[in-house]
Amino acid sequence: MKLDIRVKRIYEPPSPSDGQRVLIDRVWPRGVRKEDAALTLWLKTIAPSDELRKWFGHEPSRWMEFQQRYRDELDRNGEAAGQLRAMLDKDRVTLLYGAQDETHNNAVALADYLRLKG
């Protein structure tokens, strides 16, 4: 079964095609009102640890290692990953993030991880 996962900045307007909207950042994004976010769920526990997030610092040169370290964290965090997989069994899930870098962020890494694990 192909997982229907999308990735989107939370600053982009919600769309009916988003399906279930899940914020996967540990910290609430600046300048976004909770009522405007149209979230299905804020899953803080699936975000990278503060230590990993600070180490990465959105440095593209650290991207490959960040992904591996984050996957290791996700493997140890079965409950949160399982919650997302259960949502994906029902409907499209759009992973929302606040970072400015649209290529090197935890949502992209998480989507890849979920696709890899099926």
Phi and psi restraints in degrees (range 20) as a CNS / XPLOR table:
assign (resid 1 and name C) (resid 2 and name N)
       (resid 2 and name CA) (resid 2 and name C) 1.0 -83.1 20.0 2
assign (resid 2 and name N) (resid 2 and name CA)
       (resid 2 and name C) (resid 3 and name N) 1.0 127.7 20.0 2
assign (resid 2 and name C) (resid 3 and name N)
       (resid 3 and name CA) (resid 3 and name C) 1.0 -79.4 20.0 2
assign (resid 3 and name N) (resid 3 and name CA)
       (resid 3 and name C) (resid 4 and name N) 1.0 133.9 20.0 2
assign (resid 3 and name C) (resid 4 and name N)
       (resid 4 and name CA) (resid 4 and name C) 1.0 -96.4 20.0 2
assign (resid 4 and name N) (resid 4 and name CA)
       (resid 4 and name C) (resid 5 and name N) 1.0 86.1 20.0 2
assign (resid 4 and name C) (resid 5 and name N)
       (resid 5 and name CA) (resid 5 and name C) 1.0 -115.3 20.0 2
assign (resid 5 and name N) (resid 5 and name CA)
       (resid 5 and name C) (resid 6 and name N) 1.0 133.7 20.0 2
assign (resid 5 and name C) (resid 6 and name N)
       (resid 6 and name CA) (resid 6 and name C) 1.0 -123.6 20.0 2
assign (resid 6 and name N) (resid 6 and name CA)
       (resid 6 and name C) (resid 7 and name N) 1.0 159.2 20.0 2
assign (resid 6 and name C) (resid 7 and name N)
       (resid 7 and name CA) (resid 7 and name C) 1.0 -126.8 20.0 2
assign (resid 7 and name N) (resid 7 and name CA)
       (resid 7 and name C) (resid 8 and name N) 1.0 135.4 20.0 2
assign (resid 7 and name C) (resid 8 and name N)
       (resid 8 and name CA) (resid 8 and name C) 1.0 -154.6 20.0 2
assign (resid 8 and name N) (resid 8 and name CA)
       (resid 8 and name C) (resid 9 and name N) 1.0 143.1 20.0 2
assign (resid 8 and name C) (resid 9 and name N)
       (resid 9 and name CA) (resid 9 and name C) 1.0 -69.9 20.0 2
assign (resid 9 and name N) (resid 9 and name CA)
       (resid 9 and name C) (resid 10 and name N) 1.0 140.1 20.0 2
assign (resid 9 and name C) (resid 10 and name N)
       (resid 10 and name CA) (resid 10 and name C) 1.0 -66.9 20.0 2
assign (resid 10 and name N) (resid 10 and name CA)
       (resid 10 and name C) (resid 11 and name N) 1.0 -17.2 20.0 2
assign (resid 10 and name C) (resid 11 and name N)
       (resid 11 and name CA) (resid 11 and name C) 1.0 -77.5 20.0 2
assign (resid 11 and name N) (resid 11 and name CA)
       (resid 11 and name C) (resid 12 and name N) 1.0 -13.0 20.0 2
assign (resid 11 and name C) (resid 12 and name N)
       (resid 12 and name CA) (resid 12 and name C) 1.0 -79.7 20.0 2
assign (resid 12 and name N) (resid 12 and name CA)
       (resid 12 and name C) (resid 13 and name N) 1.0 146.3 20.0 2
assign (resid 12 and name C) (resid 13 and name N)
       (resid 13 and name CA) (resid 13 and name C) 1.0 -65.2 20.0 2
assign (resid 13 and name N) (resid 13 and name CA)
       (resid 13 and name C) (resid 14 and name N) 1.0 146.0 20.0 2
assign (resid 13 and name C) (resid 14 and name N)
       (resid 14 and name CA) (resid 14 and name C) 1.0 -61.3 20.0 2
assign (resid 14 and name N) (resid 14 and name CA)
       (resid 14 and name C) (resid 15 and name N) 1.0 151.1 20.0 2
assign (resid 14 and name C) (resid 15 and name N)
       (resid 15 and name CA) (resid 15 and name C) 1.0 -136.2 20.0 2
assign (resid 15 and name N) (resid 15 and name CA)
       (resid 15 and name C) (resid 16 and name N) 1.0 144.8 20.0 2
assign (resid 15 and name C) (resid 16 and name N)
       (resid 16 and name CA) (resid 16 and name C) 1.0 -57.5 20.0 2
assign (resid 16 and name N) (resid 16 and name CA)
       (resid 16 and name C) (resid 17 and name N) 1.0 -26.8 20.0 2
assign (resid 16 and name C) (resid 17 and name N)
       (resid 17 and name CA) (resid 17 and name C) 1.0 -75.2 20.0 2
assign (resid 17 and name N) (resid 17 and name CA)
       (resid 17 and name C) (resid 18 and name N) 1.0 -5.4 20.0 2
assign (resid 17 and name C) (resid 18 and name N)
       (resid 18 and name CA) (resid 18 and name C) 1.0 -67.4 20.0 2
assign (resid 18 and name N) (resid 18 and name CA)
       (resid 18 and name C) (resid 19 and name N) 1.0 -26.0 20.0 2
assign (resid 18 and name C) (resid 19 and name N)
       (resid 19 and name CA) (resid 19 and name C) 1.0 69.7 20.0 2
assign (resid 19 and name N) (resid 19 and name CA)
       (resid 19 and name C) (resid 20 and name N) 1.0 -134.4 20.0 2
assign (resid 19 and name C) (resid 20 and name N)
       (resid 20 and name CA) (resid 20 and name C) 1.0 -81.2 20.0 2
assign (resid 20 and name N) (resid 20 and name CA)
       (resid 20 and name C) (resid 21 and name N) 1.0 127.0 20.0 2
assign (resid 20 and name C) (resid 21 and name N)
       (resid 21 and name CA) (resid 21 and name C) 1.0 -101.9 20.0 2
assign (resid 21 and name N) (resid 21 and name CA)
       (resid 21 and name C) (resid 22 and name N) 1.0 118.0 20.0 2
assign (resid 21 and name C) (resid 22 and name N)
       (resid 22 and name CA) (resid 22 and name C) 1.0 -123.1 20.0 2
assign (resid 22 and name N) (resid 22 and name CA)
       (resid 22 and name C) (resid 23 and name N) 1.0 115.9 20.0 2
assign (resid 22 and name C) (resid 23 and name N)
       (resid 23 and name CA) (resid 23 and name C) 1.0 -79.4 20.0 2
assign (resid 23 and name N) (resid 23 and name CA)
       (resid 23 and name C) (resid 24 and name N) 1.0 127.5 20.0 2
assign (resid 23 and name C) (resid 24 and name N)
       (resid 24 and name CA) (resid 24 and name C) 1.0 -117.3 20.0 2
assign (resid 24 and name N) (resid 24 and name CA)
       (resid 24 and name C) (resid 25 and name N) 1.0 22.0 20.0 2
assign (resid 24 and name C) (resid 25 and name N)
       (resid 25 and name CA) (resid 25 and name C) 1.0 -95.6 20.0 2
assign (resid 25 and name N) (resid 25 and name CA)
       (resid 25 and name C) (resid 26 and name N) 1.0 147.2 20.0 2
assign (resid 25 and name C) (resid 26 and name N)
       (resid 26 and name CA) (resid 26 and name C) 1.0 -73.2 20.0 2
assign (resid 26 and name N) (resid 26 and name CA)
       (resid 26 and name C) (resid 27 and name N) 1.0 -31.1 20.0 2
assign (resid 26 and name C) (resid 27 and name N)
       (resid 27 and name CA) (resid 27 and name C) 1.0 -111.4 20.0 2
assign (resid 27 and name N) (resid 27 and name CA)
       (resid 27 and name C) (resid 28 and name N) 1.0 138.3 20.0 2
assign (resid 27 and name C) (resid 28 and name N)
       (resid 28 and name CA) (resid 28 and name C) 1.0 -65.2 20.0 2
assign (resid 28 and name N) (resid 28 and name CA)
       (resid 28 and name C) (resid 29 and name N) 1.0 133.8 20.0 2
assign (resid 28 and name C) (resid 29 and name N)
       (resid 29 and name CA) (resid 29 and name C) 1.0 -67.8 20.0 2
assign (resid 29 and name N) (resid 29 and name CA)
       (resid 29 and name C) (resid 30 and name N) 1.0 138.4 20.0 2
assign (resid 29 and name C) (resid 30 and name N)
       (resid 30 and name CA) (resid 30 and name C) 1.0 -62.7 20.0 2
assign (resid 30 and name N) (resid 30 and name CA)
       (resid 30 and name C) (resid 31 and name N) 1.0 140.6 20.0 2
assign (resid 30 and name C) (resid 31 and name N)
       (resid 31 and name CA) (resid 31 and name C) 1.0 78.2 20.0 2
assign (resid 31 and name N) (resid 31 and name CA)
       (resid 31 and name C) (resid 32 and name N) 1.0 6.4 20.0 2
assign (resid 31 and name C) (resid 32 and name N)
       (resid 32 and name CA) (resid 32 and name C) 1.0 -109.5 20.0 2
assign (resid 32 and name N) (resid 32 and name CA)
       (resid 32 and name C) (resid 33 and name N) 1.0 123.3 20.0 2
assign (resid 32 and name C) (resid 33 and name N)
       (resid 33 and name CA) (resid 33 and name C) 1.0 -81.3 20.0 2
assign (resid 33 and name N) (resid 33 and name CA)
       (resid 33 and name C) (resid 34 and name N) 1.0 137.1 20.0 2
assign (resid 33 and name C) (resid 34 and name N)
       (resid 34 and name CA) (resid 34 and name C) 1.0 -56.2 20.0 2
assign (resid 34 and name N) (resid 34 and name CA)
       (resid 34 and name C) (resid 35 and name N) 1.0 -38.7 20.0 2
assign (resid 34 and name C) (resid 35 and name N)
       (resid 35 and name CA) (resid 35 and name C) 1.0 -70.3 20.0 2
assign (resid 35 and name N) (resid 35 and name CA)
       (resid 35 and name C) (resid 36 and name N) 1.0 -20.9 20.0 2
assign (resid 35 and name C) (resid 36 and name N)
       (resid 36 and name CA) (resid 36 and name C) 1.0 -87.0 20.0 2
assign (resid 36 and name N) (resid 36 and name CA)
       (resid 36 and name C) (resid 37 and name N) 1.0 -14.6 20.0 2
assign (resid 36 and name C) (resid 37 and name N)
       (resid 37 and name CA) (resid 37 and name C) 1.0 -76.3 20.0 2
assign (resid 37 and name N) (resid 37 and name CA)
       (resid 37 and name C) (resid 38 and name N) 1.0 -22.0 20.0 2
assign (resid 37 and name C) (resid 38 and name N)
       (resid 38 and name CA) (resid 38 and name C) 1.0 51.4 20.0 2
assign (resid 38 and name N) (resid 38 and name CA)
       (resid 38 and name C) (resid 39 and name N) 1.0 47.6 20.0 2
assign (resid 38 and name C) (resid 39 and name N)
       (resid 39 and name CA) (resid 39 and name C) 1.0 -80.0 20.0 2
assign (resid 39 and name N) (resid 39 and name CA)
       (resid 39 and name C) (resid 40 and name N) 1.0 144.2 20.0 2
assign (resid 39 and name C) (resid 40 and name N)
       (resid 40 and name CA) (resid 40 and name C) 1.0 -84.2 20.0 2
assign (resid 40 and name N) (resid 40 and name CA)
       (resid 40 and name C) (resid 41 and name N) 1.0 -37.8 20.0 2
assign (resid 40 and name C) (resid 41 and name N)
       (resid 41 and name CA) (resid 41 and name C) 1.0 -159.3 20.0 2
assign (resid 41 and name N) (resid 41 and name CA)
       (resid 41 and name C) (resid 42 and name N) 1.0 143.4 20.0 2
assign (resid 41 and name C) (resid 42 and name N)
       (resid 42 and name CA) (resid 42 and name C) 1.0 -109.7 20.0 2
assign (resid 42 and name N) (resid 42 and name CA)
       (resid 42 and name C) (resid 43 and name N) 1.0 105.1 20.0 2
assign (resid 42 and name C) (resid 43 and name N)
       (resid 43 and name CA) (resid 43 and name C) 1.0 -102.5 20.0 2
assign (resid 43 and name N) (resid 43 and name CA)
       (resid 43 and name C) (resid 44 and name N) 1.0 75.6 20.0 2
assign (resid 43 and name C) (resid 44 and name N)
       (resid 44 and name CA) (resid 44 and name C) 1.0 -60.0 20.0 2
assign (resid 44 and name N) (resid 44 and name CA)
       (resid 44 and name C) (resid 45 and name N) 1.0 -34.5 20.0 2
assign (resid 44 and name C) (resid 45 and name N)
       (resid 45 and name CA) (resid 45 and name C) 1.0 -69.3 20.0 2
assign (resid 45 and name N) (resid 45 and name CA)
       (resid 45 and name C) (resid 46 and name N) 1.0 -12.2 20.0 2
assign (resid 45 and name C) (resid 46 and name N)
       (resid 46 and name CA) (resid 46 and name C) 1.0 -92.7 20.0 2
assign (resid 46 and name N) (resid 46 and name CA)
       (resid 46 and name C) (resid 47 and name N) 1.0 -7.7 20.0 2
assign (resid 46 and name C) (resid 47 and name N)
       (resid 47 and name CA) (resid 47 and name C) 1.0 -68.0 20.0 2
assign (resid 47 and name N) (resid 47 and name CA)
       (resid 47 and name C) (resid 48 and name N) 1.0 155.4 20.0 2
assign (resid 47 and name C) (resid 48 and name N)
       (resid 48 and name CA) (resid 48 and name C) 1.0 -59.7 20.0 2
assign (resid 48 and name N) (resid 48 and name CA)
       (resid 48 and name C) (resid 49 and name N) 1.0 151.2 20.0 2
assign (resid 48 and name C) (resid 49 and name N)
       (resid 49 and name CA) (resid 49 and name C) 1.0 -58.7 20.0 2
assign (resid 49 and name N) (resid 49 and name CA)
       (resid 49 and name C) (resid 50 and name N) 1.0 155.5 20.0 2
assign (resid 49 and name C) (resid 50 and name N)
       (resid 50 and name CA) (resid 50 and name C) 1.0 -57.0 20.0 2
assign (resid 50 and name N) (resid 50 and name CA)
       (resid 50 and name C) (resid 51 and name N) 1.0 -40.0 20.0 2
assign (resid 50 and name C) (resid 51 and name N)
       (resid 51 and name CA) (resid 51 and name C) 1.0 -60.5 20.0 2
assign (resid 51 and name N) (resid 51 and name CA)
       (resid 51 and name C) (resid 52 and name N) 1.0 -47.0 20.0 2
assign (resid 51 and name C) (resid 52 and name N)
       (resid 52 and name CA) (resid 52 and name C) 1.0 -67.7 20.0 2
assign (resid 52 and name N) (resid 52 and name CA)
       (resid 52 and name C) (resid 53 and name N) 1.0 -42.8 20.0 2
assign (resid 52 and name C) (resid 53 and name N)
       (resid 53 and name CA) (resid 53 and name C) 1.0 -60.1 20.0 2
assign (resid 53 and name N) (resid 53 and name CA)
       (resid 53 and name C) (resid 54 and name N) 1.0 -44.2 20.0 2
assign (resid 53 and name C) (resid 54 and name N)
       (resid 54 and name CA) (resid 54 and name C) 1.0 -68.7 20.0 2
assign (resid 54 and name N) (resid 54 and name CA)
       (resid 54 and name C) (resid 55 and name N) 1.0 -39.1 20.0 2
assign (resid 54 and name C) (resid 55 and name N)
       (resid 55 and name CA) (resid 55 and name C) 1.0 -62.0 20.0 2
assign (resid 55 and name N) (resid 55 and name CA)
       (resid 55 and name C) (resid 56 and name N) 1.0 -44.7 20.0 2
assign (resid 55 and name C) (resid 56 and name N)
       (resid 56 and name CA) (resid 56 and name C) 1.0 -65.0 20.0 2
assign (resid 56 and name N) (resid 56 and name CA)
       (resid 56 and name C) (resid 57 and name N) 1.0 -50.5 20.0 2
assign (resid 56 and name C) (resid 57 and name N)
       (resid 57 and name CA) (resid 57 and name C) 1.0 54.3 20.0 2
assign (resid 57 and name N) (resid 57 and name CA)
       (resid 57 and name C) (resid 58 and name N) 1.0 24.7 20.0 2
assign (resid 57 and name C) (resid 58 and name N)
       (resid 58 and name CA) (resid 58 and name C) 1.0 56.5 20.0 2
assign (resid 58 and name N) (resid 58 and name CA)
       (resid 58 and name C) (resid 59 and name N) 1.0 34.0 20.0 2
assign (resid 58 and name C) (resid 59 and name N)
       (resid 59 and name CA) (resid 59 and name C) 1.0 -85.7 20.0 2
assign (resid 59 and name N) (resid 59 and name CA)
       (resid 59 and name C) (resid 60 and name N) 1.0 112.2 20.0 2
assign (resid 59 and name C) (resid 60 and name N)
       (resid 60 and name CA) (resid 60 and name C) 1.0 -53.7 20.0 2
assign (resid 60 and name N) (resid 60 and name CA)
       (resid 60 and name C) (resid 61 and name N) 1.0 -31.4 20.0 2
assign (resid 60 and name C) (resid 61 and name N)
       (resid 61 and name CA) (resid 61 and name C) 1.0 -67.1 20.0 2
assign (resid 61 and name N) (resid 61 and name CA)
       (resid 61 and name C) (resid 62 and name N) 1.0 -18.3 20.0 2
assign (resid 61 and name C) (resid 62 and name N)
       (resid 62 and name CA) (resid 62 and name C) 1.0 -100.1 20.0 2
assign (resid 62 and name N) (resid 62 and name CA)
       (resid 62 and name C) (resid 63 and name N) 1.0 3.2 20.0 2
assign (resid 62 and name C) (resid 63 and name N)
       (resid 63 and name CA) (resid 63 and name C) 1.0 -57.5 20.0 2
assign (resid 63 and name N) (resid 63 and name CA)
       (resid 63 and name C) (resid 64 and name N) 1.0 -49.7 20.0 2
assign (resid 63 and name C) (resid 64 and name N)
       (resid 64 and name CA) (resid 64 and name C) 1.0 -61.4 20.0 2
assign (resid 64 and name N) (resid 64 and name CA)
       (resid 64 and name C) (resid 65 and name N) 1.0 -45.2 20.0 2
assign (resid 64 and name C) (resid 65 and name N)
       (resid 65 and name CA) (resid 65 and name C) 1.0 -69.3 20.0 2
assign (resid 65 and name N) (resid 65 and name CA)
       (resid 65 and name C) (resid 66 and name N) 1.0 -36.7 20.0 2
assign (resid 65 and name C) (resid 66 and name N)
       (resid 66 and name CA) (resid 66 and name C) 1.0 -57.4 20.0 2
assign (resid 66 and name N) (resid 66 and name CA)
       (resid 66 and name C) (resid 67 and name N) 1.0 -47.5 20.0 2
assign (resid 66 and name C) (resid 67 and name N)
       (resid 67 and name CA) (resid 67 and name C) 1.0 -58.7 20.0 2
assign (resid 67 and name N) (resid 67 and name CA)
       (resid 67 and name C) (resid 68 and name N) 1.0 -42.8 20.0 2
assign (resid 67 and name C) (resid 68 and name N)
       (resid 68 and name CA) (resid 68 and name C) 1.0 -66.0 20.0 2
assign (resid 68 and name N) (resid 68 and name CA)
       (resid 68 and name C) (resid 69 and name N) 1.0 -45.2 20.0 2
assign (resid 68 and name C) (resid 69 and name N)
       (resid 69 and name CA) (resid 69 and name C) 1.0 -63.5 20.0 2
assign (resid 69 and name N) (resid 69 and name CA)
       (resid 69 and name C) (resid 70 and name N) 1.0 -39.5 20.0 2
assign (resid 69 and name C) (resid 70 and name N)
       (resid 70 and name CA) (resid 70 and name C) 1.0 -66.6 20.0 2
assign (resid 70 and name N) (resid 70 and name CA)
       (resid 70 and name C) (resid 71 and name N) 1.0 -41.1 20.0 2
assign (resid 70 and name C) (resid 71 and name N)
       (resid 71 and name CA) (resid 71 and name C) 1.0 -60.0 20.0 2
assign (resid 71 and name N) (resid 71 and name CA)
       (resid 71 and name C) (resid 72 and name N) 1.0 -39.9 20.0 2
assign (resid 71 and name C) (resid 72 and name N)
       (resid 72 and name CA) (resid 72 and name C) 1.0 -61.6 20.0 2
assign (resid 72 and name N) (resid 72 and name CA)
       (resid 72 and name C) (resid 73 and name N) 1.0 -42.3 20.0 2
assign (resid 72 and name C) (resid 73 and name N)
       (resid 73 and name CA) (resid 73 and name C) 1.0 -63.4 20.0 2
assign (resid 73 and name N) (resid 73 and name CA)
       (resid 73 and name C) (resid 74 and name N) 1.0 -42.4 20.0 2
assign (resid 73 and name C) (resid 74 and name N)
       (resid 74 and name CA) (resid 74 and name C) 1.0 -64.3 20.0 2
assign (resid 74 and name N) (resid 74 and name CA)
       (resid 74 and name C) (resid 75 and name N) 1.0 -37.3 20.0 2
assign (resid 74 and name C) (resid 75 and name N)
       (resid 75 and name CA) (resid 75 and name C) 1.0 -61.1 20.0 2
assign (resid 75 and name N) (resid 75 and name CA)
       (resid 75 and name C) (resid 76 and name N) 1.0 -33.7 20.0 2
assign (resid 75 and name C) (resid 76 and name N)
       (resid 76 and name CA) (resid 76 and name C) 1.0 -83.4 20.0 2
assign (resid 76 and name N) (resid 76 and name CA)
       (resid 76 and name C) (resid 77 and name N) 1.0 -11.2 20.0 2
assign (resid 76 and name C) (resid 77 and name N)
       (resid 77 and name CA) (resid 77 and name C) 1.0 -111.3 20.0 2
assign (resid 77 and name N) (resid 77 and name CA)
       (resid 77 and name C) (resid 78 and name N) 1.0 56.7 20.0 2
assign (resid 77 and name C) (resid 78 and name N)
       (resid 78 and name CA) (resid 78 and name C) 1.0 -59.7 20.0 2
assign (resid 78 and name N) (resid 78 and name CA)
       (resid 78 and name C) (resid 79 and name N) 1.0 -32.2 20.0 2
assign (resid 78 and name C) (resid 79 and name N)
       (resid 79 and name CA) (resid 79 and name C) 1.0 -63.6 20.0 2
assign (resid 79 and name N) (resid 79 and name CA)
       (resid 79 and name C) (resid 80 and name N) 1.0 -49.7 20.0 2
assign (resid 79 and name C) (resid 80 and name N)
       (resid 80 and name CA) (resid 80 and name C) 1.0 -67.0 20.0 2
assign (resid 80 and name N) (resid 80 and name CA)
       (resid 80 and name C) (resid 81 and name N) 1.0 -42.7 20.0 2
assign (resid 80 and name C) (resid 81 and name N)
       (resid 81 and name CA) (resid 81 and name C) 1.0 -63.7 20.0 2
assign (resid 81 and name N) (resid 81 and name CA)
       (resid 81 and name C) (resid 82 and name N) 1.0 -39.0 20.0 2
assign (resid 81 and name C) (resid 82 and name N)
       (resid 82 and name CA) (resid 82 and name C) 1.0 -63.9 20.0 2
assign (resid 82 and name N) (resid 82 and name CA)
       (resid 82 and name C) (resid 83 and name N) 1.0 -37.0 20.0 2
assign (resid 82 and name C) (resid 83 and name N)
       (resid 83 and name CA) (resid 83 and name C) 1.0 -62.2 20.0 2
assign (resid 83 and name N) (resid 83 and name CA)
       (resid 83 and name C) (resid 84 and name N) 1.0 -44.1 20.0 2
assign (resid 83 and name C) (resid 84 and name N)
       (resid 84 and name CA) (resid 84 and name C) 1.0 -66.4 20.0 2
assign (resid 84 and name N) (resid 84 and name CA)
       (resid 84 and name C) (resid 85 and name N) 1.0 -41.0 20.0 2
assign (resid 84 and name C) (resid 85 and name N)
       (resid 85 and name CA) (resid 85 and name C) 1.0 -61.7 20.0 2
assign (resid 85 and name N) (resid 85 and name CA)
       (resid 85 and name C) (resid 86 and name N) 1.0 -39.8 20.0 2
assign (resid 85 and name C) (resid 86 and name N)
       (resid 86 and name CA) (resid 86 and name C) 1.0 -63.3 20.0 2
assign (resid 86 and name N) (resid 86 and name CA)
       (resid 86 and name C) (resid 87 and name N) 1.0 -38.4 20.0 2
assign (resid 86 and name C) (resid 87 and name N)
       (resid 87 and name CA) (resid 87 and name C) 1.0 -65.8 20.0 2
assign (resid 87 and name N) (resid 87 and name CA)
       (resid 87 and name C) (resid 88 and name N) 1.0 -39.7 20.0 2
assign (resid 87 and name C) (resid 88 and name N)
       (resid 88 and name CA) (resid 88 and name C) 1.0 -67.9 20.0 2
assign (resid 88 and name N) (resid 88 and name CA)
       (resid 88 and name C) (resid 89 and name N) 1.0 -24.1 20.0 2
assign (resid 88 and name C) (resid 89 and name N)
       (resid 89 and name CA) (resid 89 and name C) 1.0 -67.4 20.0 2
assign (resid 89 and name N) (resid 89 and name CA)
       (resid 89 and name C) (resid 90 and name N) 1.0 -23.5 20.0 2
assign (resid 89 and name C) (resid 90 and name N)
       (resid 90 and name CA) (resid 90 and name C) 1.0 -98.6 20.0 2
assign (resid 90 and name N) (resid 90 and name CA)
       (resid 90 and name C) (resid 91 and name N) 1.0 -34.4 20.0 2
assign (resid 90 and name C) (resid 91 and name N)
       (resid 91 and name CA) (resid 91 and name C) 1.0 -165.8 20.0 2
assign (resid 91 and name N) (resid 91 and name CA)
       (resid 91 and name C) (resid 92 and name N) 1.0 171.0 20.0 2
assign (resid 91 and name C) (resid 92 and name N)
       (resid 92 and name CA) (resid 92 and name C) 1.0 -62.3 20.0 2
assign (resid 92 and name N) (resid 92 and name CA)
       (resid 92 and name C) (resid 93 and name N) 1.0 143.3 20.0 2
assign (resid 92 and name C) (resid 93 and name N)
       (resid 93 and name CA) (resid 93 and name C) 1.0 -124.1 20.0 2
assign (resid 93 and name N) (resid 93 and name CA)
       (resid 93 and name C) (resid 94 and name N) 1.0 129.6 20.0 2
assign (resid 93 and name C) (resid 94 and name N)
       (resid 94 and name CA) (resid 94 and name C) 1.0 -105.7 20.0 2
assign (resid 94 and name N) (resid 94 and name CA)
       (resid 94 and name C) (resid 95 and name N) 1.0 118.3 20.0 2
assign (resid 94 and name C) (resid 95 and name N)
       (resid 95 and name CA) (resid 95 and name C) 1.0 -83.7 20.0 2
assign (resid 95 and name N) (resid 95 and name CA)
       (resid 95 and name C) (resid 96 and name N) 1.0 122.8 20.0 2
assign (resid 95 and name C) (resid 96 and name N)
       (resid 96 and name CA) (resid 96 and name C) 1.0 -105.4 20.0 2
assign (resid 96 and name N) (resid 96 and name CA)
       (resid 96 and name C) (resid 97 and name N) 1.0 139.4 20.0 2
assign (resid 96 and name C) (resid 97 and name N)
       (resid 97 and name CA) (resid 97 and name C) 1.0 -140.7 20.0 2
assign (resid 97 and name N) (resid 97 and name CA)
       (resid 97 and name C) (resid 98 and name N) 1.0 162.5 20.0 2
assign (resid 97 and name C) (resid 98 and name N)
       (resid 98 and name CA) (resid 98 and name C) 1.0 -104.9 20.0 2
assign (resid 98 and name N) (resid 98 and name CA)
       (resid 98 and name C) (resid 99 and name N) 1.0 -12.6 20.0 2
assign (resid 98 and name C) (resid 99 and name N)
       (resid 99 and name CA) (resid 99 and name C) 1.0 -59.0 20.0 2
assign (resid 99 and name N) (resid 99 and name CA)
       (resid 99 and name C) (resid 100 and name N) 1.0 151.9 20.0 2
assign (resid 99 and name C) (resid 100 and name N)
       (resid 100 and name CA) (resid 100 and name C) 1.0 -77.5 20.0 2
assign (resid 100 and name N) (resid 100 and name CA)
       (resid 100 and name C) (resid 101 and name N) 1.0 -33.4 20.0 2
assign (resid 100 and name C) (resid 101 and name N)
       (resid 101 and name CA) (resid 101 and name C) 1.0 -75.9 20.0 2
assign (resid 101 and name N) (resid 101 and name CA)
       (resid 101 and name C) (resid 102 and name N) 1.0 114.4 20.0 2
assign (resid 101 and name C) (resid 102 and name N)
       (resid 102 and name CA) (resid 102 and name C) 1.0 -83.4 20.0 2
assign (resid 102 and name N) (resid 102 and name CA)
       (resid 102 and name C) (resid 103 and name N) 1.0 -6.7 20.0 2
assign (resid 102 and name C) (resid 103 and name N)
       (resid 103 and name CA) (resid 103 and name C) 1.0 -106.5 20.0 2
assign (resid 103 and name N) (resid 103 and name CA)
       (resid 103 and name C) (resid 104 and name N) 1.0 -38.0 20.0 2
assign (resid 103 and name C) (resid 104 and name N)
       (resid 104 and name CA) (resid 104 and name C) 1.0 -113.8 20.0 2
assign (resid 104 and name N) (resid 104 and name CA)
       (resid 104 and name C) (resid 105 and name N) 1.0 83.3 20.0 2
assign (resid 104 and name C) (resid 105 and name N)
       (resid 105 and name CA) (resid 105 and name C) 1.0 -150.3 20.0 2
assign (resid 105 and name N) (resid 105 and name CA)
       (resid 105 and name C) (resid 106 and name N) 1.0 167.9 20.0 2
assign (resid 105 and name C) (resid 106 and name N)
       (resid 106 and name CA) (resid 106 and name C) 1.0 -65.6 20.0 2
assign (resid 106 and name N) (resid 106 and name CA)
       (resid 106 and name C) (resid 107 and name N) 1.0 -27.9 20.0 2
assign (resid 106 and name C) (resid 107 and name N)
       (resid 107 and name CA) (resid 107 and name C) 1.0 -67.9 20.0 2
assign (resid 107 and name N) (resid 107 and name CA)
       (resid 107 and name C) (resid 108 and name N) 1.0 -42.8 20.0 2
assign (resid 107 and name C) (resid 108 and name N)
       (resid 108 and name CA) (resid 108 and name C) 1.0 -61.9 20.0 2
assign (resid 108 and name N) (resid 108 and name CA)
       (resid 108 and name C) (resid 109 and name N) 1.0 -45.2 20.0 2
assign (resid 108 and name C) (resid 109 and name N)
       (resid 109 and name CA) (resid 109 and name C) 1.0 -64.1 20.0 2
assign (resid 109 and name N) (resid 109 and name CA)
       (resid 109 and name C) (resid 110 and name N) 1.0 -40.8 20.0 2
assign (resid 109 and name C) (resid 110 and name N)
       (resid 110 and name CA) (resid 110 and name C) 1.0 -67.8 20.0 2
assign (resid 110 and name N) (resid 110 and name CA)
       (resid 110 and name C) (resid 111 and name N) 1.0 -42.6 20.0 2
assign (resid 110 and name C) (resid 111 and name N)
       (resid 111 and name CA) (resid 111 and name C) 1.0 -59.7 20.0 2
assign (resid 111 and name N) (resid 111 and name CA)
       (resid 111 and name C) (resid 112 and name N) 1.0 -44.3 20.0 2
assign (resid 111 and name C) (resid 112 and name N)
       (resid 112 and name CA) (resid 112 and name C) 1.0 -61.2 20.0 2
assign (resid 112 and name N) (resid 112 and name CA)
       (resid 112 and name C) (resid 113 and name N) 1.0 -43.2 20.0 2
assign (resid 112 and name C) (resid 113 and name N)
       (resid 113 and name CA) (resid 113 and name C) 1.0 -59.9 20.0 2
assign (resid 113 and name N) (resid 113 and name CA)
       (resid 113 and name C) (resid 114 and name N) 1.0 -48.0 20.0 2
assign (resid 113 and name C) (resid 114 and name N)
       (resid 114 and name CA) (resid 114 and name C) 1.0 -63.8 20.0 2
assign (resid 114 and name N) (resid 114 and name CA)
       (resid 114 and name C) (resid 115 and name N) 1.0 -40.2 20.0 2
assign (resid 114 and name C) (resid 115 and name N)
       (resid 115 and name CA) (resid 115 and name C) 1.0 -65.2 20.0 2
assign (resid 115 and name N) (resid 115 and name CA)
       (resid 115 and name C) (resid 116 and name N) 1.0 -40.2 20.0 2
assign (resid 115 and name C) (resid 116 and name N)
       (resid 116 and name CA) (resid 116 and name C) 1.0 -64.8 20.0 2
assign (resid 116 and name N) (resid 116 and name CA)
       (resid 116 and name C) (resid 117 and name N) 1.0 -41.7 20.0 2
assign (resid 116 and name C) (resid 117 and name N)
       (resid 117 and name CA) (resid 117 and name C) 1.0 -79.9 20.0 2
assign (resid 117 and name N) (resid 117 and name CA)
       (resid 117 and name C) (resid 118 and name N) 1.0 -18.3 20.0 2
